[in-house]
Every structure is written in structure tokens, then in C-alpha cells.
Amino acid sequence: MNELDQAGLARLRDGWISGGAMFEFAPVEWKEVATAFSPDEQERRLLAIAGQALDVALRPAAPKSLKRRPPLPVLALPMLPERLRPLLRAALKYAADARLKTRVATLVASRGFVTHPMDWMPAASDQNGPEVYAPWVDWQAGADGEKQLRREHLTAETWDDFYPAARRSALIDLRRSAPALARALIETKGASEPAEVRLALIELMRFGLGADDVPFLKSLSADRSGKVREMAGRLLARLGERSITEGQTEDPAIELSAFIEEGKSGFIRRRSTYAPIKPKSQAQQARRADLFATCYFGDLVGHFGKTESDFIGAWQFGVDDGADLFLV
């Protein structure tokens, strides 16, 4: 439809709005359809033709950049019942940031449900949400059917055919069924990934973690990312191995121990106690939180010369709730 036709339709519309008869101003082709009828019927037919023209002829064309997305995947768990959605939205509103909202979604998943997509959806870069949301993460990233079909066959050749969430799910399944094969994939393909992606891949080693993983984890002591080295050391500690950061000048266990005060209790049978020292500033409080997050528990109790159970038994809970949560 050209601009002249659009202007004619606009004139007809304005006339009808004002309550007038507009048959005389209609295009000649339109008049031929309604000439033989009464004036009222002429206006009705004219109105029908104009409505069809506006609904069909003037429908805007989709921009060339628009891409058709596949339907939102159906997840493995049922959606939260409608009667509970207001409570979920209230909890999500209370959660201040994306990390806390993910925790709410994790709690819902632990009860056997998933959230409604209008209430919460994981971001395309989300690697910490419940595994049940992996199809939605890939959908957010623009996943298409071609890549979805090859999800269960993760190999070095098909590595790039997987979106991050699908790759993560496949690696978790592979770590449980064939941990050596998954470790080989992480070792060969993870080396060329950015630090954040490498860290997420190394974290998956916790699934099916065993003694065969020790050589690879120890080799990460030369990784260029400090966070990757810390994660590897944490996994080694779970296997009873010495931390790969031991002997380095910047030992987080030594720095963290400065935030903990060692004391004695009891009159007859003296025993050691350990209590958190109140930080003197916000900077110290933030640093203590970082140390609790990165320090290996075995290294910390080893610095005090205690076993893990003895240290926990001697910890003075209730002195600083924040420190208690970090310790746990």
C-alpha cells in the first residue's frame, strides 16, 4: 500500500470518528463493491474493506535482523504450583542480587519444582544455577535444535557444538560414568579457555573425584589463574593431599589465622579455644570474607596444630555470626 492509499484511509477514519458518511470519498474500486446497496449498507461495507486493509495491508514487515527462536524447552521438573508463585516472587524481590536469586531457585529445585519463566530465568552466562535449568540457559544463549541433538555425545570433536550449560551437564554425567574420559576432556579443551571458564571446568572435578585425578590437579599449580590454583588445591585437600600452594610466600591460611584468637578455657582441665577477632574496618571485614572463601580448611587447622574435629569443637560459636557462617 502506497502513501496515497494510506492518506485516503486516514481521511475515511477521521470522517467516521466525526460521525459523517464517507462513501463519496472512498476509492473508485471500493465504491463498485457497495454502490447497489442502501447508504447504511454502503458505509458498513466500506468499513469492512477499510478494516481489512488496515489489518493486512498495513501490517508492518518483520525486520531482517529478527530471528525465529525455538519454543522454550520443557524442564525435567514440574513448574511451581500457581498458589505458591506469590510467595516465590516475594522471596525473589527480597533477594538483593542475582546470586541470592539463584539460591532461591536452587531451594525450589531441591523441593522438586522449577520456577515460572516470568518469575525467574537464569541468564545466558549462568553457570551456578541448578542443573535442571540447563536447557533454559542454552535457550537464552540462542541455542538451536541442531546443537541440542548432539548433547549426549560430548567429545573433543563435538566440544564446540555444545552451549555452555549443555556442555556442563554432559561433563557432569561423564564425570559420574567415565571420570577419566571427562578429566581428559577438561585437560585438553580447558587449557585454551579463559580463566573464568577454566575455573568452572575444574570445579566439575568434584563429581566422581578420586585418586586418579591427583596428578592432573597437581599440574594446575602452574596455572596462570590464581583462582584455578586455589580450586585445584581445595580438591586436593578433599583427597587428603597437601595443598599445591604450600610453601608460597602468600599463604591465605597464615593471613586468615591473624583474624582468629587462640585462648584457653577451664580451671582444672585446660583446653584451647578459637574465637574470631572483630575486624576494625570494612576493608578488613571484606578481606576476612575473601580469605574464608579461598583458604583450605585443612591448611587453617594445620596452622594451629589441630585436627579438623578438634578445631570445630574449640570454635566459639556466637561471638561473630558472620565468621560462624564463613567457617561453616
Secondary structure, 3 states (H helix, E strand, C coil): CCHHHHHHHHHHHHHHHCCCCCHHHCCHHHHHHHCCCCHHHHHHHHHHHHHHHHHHHCCCCCCCCCCCCCCCCCCCCCECCHHHHHHHHHHHHHCCCHHHHHHHHHHHHHCCCECCCCCCCCCCCCCCCCHHHHHHHHHHCCCCHHHHCCCCCCCCCCHHHCCHHHHHHHHHHHHHHCHHHHHHHHHHHHCCCCHHHHHHHHHHHHCCCCHHHHHHHHHHHHCCCHHHHHHHHHHHHHCCCCCCCCCCCCCHHHHHHCCEEEEEECCCCCEEEEEECCCCCHHHHHHHHHHHHHCCHHHHHHHCCCCHHHHHHHECCCCCHHHHHHHC
